[in-house]
C-alpha cells in the first residue's frame, strides 16, 4: 500500500462519520421545517441529493 492509500485509509472512519453527521443534520432540519414529514421519503430524497453532490464532486475532480 502506497503512502496516499495509507493516508486515505487513516481518514476512512472520519470521512464516514462526517457523511453520517451531514445526513443526520439534514434529517433533523427537515423534521423541524416539516413536522409531519415522511421519514422514509425524506431519507430517500436527502440521500439522492447527497449522491448527486458526490457525483458532481467526482466529475469536477476527474476534469482537473
N, C-alpha and C positions, 0 to 999 in steps of 0.2 A: 504494500500500500504506500503510495507516494505521500509527500507532505501535505498537499492540498486535500487529498482524500481523508487523511488523518484529521486535519483541521475541521473539515465539514462533519466528519463523524463525531467529533467532540462537541459540535454545536447542535447535533441532531435532536437531542432531548429538549434543549432550549427552544429551538425553532418550533417543534411540535407543541410545546406548552404555550408559546406565543400565539400560534394559529388557533389553538383551542380557546385561549383567552379572548381573542378577537371575535370568534364565533359567539361565545357566551355573552360578551359585552353587547353585541348586536341583538342577540335574542332578548336580553334584558331591556334594551332601549325600545325594541319593537313591542315588548309587553307593556311598557309604560305608555307608549303612544297609541297602542291598540289593545286595550284591556281584554277585549273579547276575542283576541286572535286565536287562530287555529295553530297550535304548536307544530304540528306535522307540516302544514303548509309553509309556515314561517321558516322552519328548519330547511325545507327543500329550497325555498327561494333565496335564503341567505347563503346557503352552500353554493347555489348556482352563481350568485353574484361573486362570491369569493373565488370560484373556479374560473370565471371569466377574467377576473383581475389577475390571477396566476397565469392564465394563458396569455394575456396581454403582456405581462412582465417577461414571460418566456420569449415571446415574439420580439419584443424590444431588444432583449439581450442576444438573440440569435442574429439580429440585424447589425449588431456592433462588432 
